[in-house]
């Protein structure tokens, strides 16, 4: 006897296809104190979070840092992160709620005849040329993580010498504040 009925849904399950992963952006506001970052990272490590991005910077509030973390699972340690003494506030943004951007500096090998092509390709992606030498062209591009990745992939054929990426930073769409 085979029972072909689907197993009952459990709390936390979604209708996402098997193996599909949705990434979420956590924006963490924490006091700028010695060891605060270590405690936050420790929680993510204990929860075995698959972190795609981790960006830290000053916030609009004095002595408070803004940490942007992109993870696969939205519930990865959020409650535990809230318990960290230094954490003031956490905002969990889905990709539909977030405006996210990344900055990249890309140094590409070039000859005199290729410089125009490389610069033109960069302009198609909204990149700015910030340095040109006889052997290299350095571009600065800002945009979605996918846009930056696509430009990097297209420039591979010229030979990339160096890439420096900030990682994504994000905030909530619209007029609402975090």
WONOR-V367610 format. One record per backbone hydrogen bond with DSSP energy under -0.5 kcal/mol. NH is the residue of the N-H (numbers start at 1). CO is the residue of the C=O. Records with the same first field share a line. If there is no record, write none. Layout:
NH=CO, CO
//
This chain:
4=2
13=10
20=17
24=71
25=93
26=24, 69
27=25, 91
28=26, 67
29=89
30=28, 65
31=86
32=63
33=31
36=33
39=35
40=36
41=37
42=38
43=39
44=40
45=41
46=42
47=43
48=45
49=44
51=49
52=50, 70
53=70
55=68
57=66
59=64
64=61
65=30
66=57
67=28, 65
68=55, 66
69=26, 67
70=53
71=24, 69
72=50
74=72
76=73
77=75
78=75
81=77
82=78
83=79
84=80, 81
87=84
88=29
89=29
91=27
93=25, 91
97=94
98=94
99=171
100=98
101=169
102=143
104=141
105=164
106=139
107=162
108=106, 137
109=159
110=135
114=111
115=111
118=114
119=115
120=116
121=117
122=118
123=119
124=120
125=121, 122
126=123
127=122
128=140
130=128, 138
131=138
133=136
137=108
138=131
139=106, 137
140=128
141=104
143=102
148=144
149=145
150=146
151=147
152=148
153=149
154=150
155=151
156=152, 153
157=154
158=155
159=155, 156
161=107
162=107
164=105
166=103
169=101
171=99
173=97
//
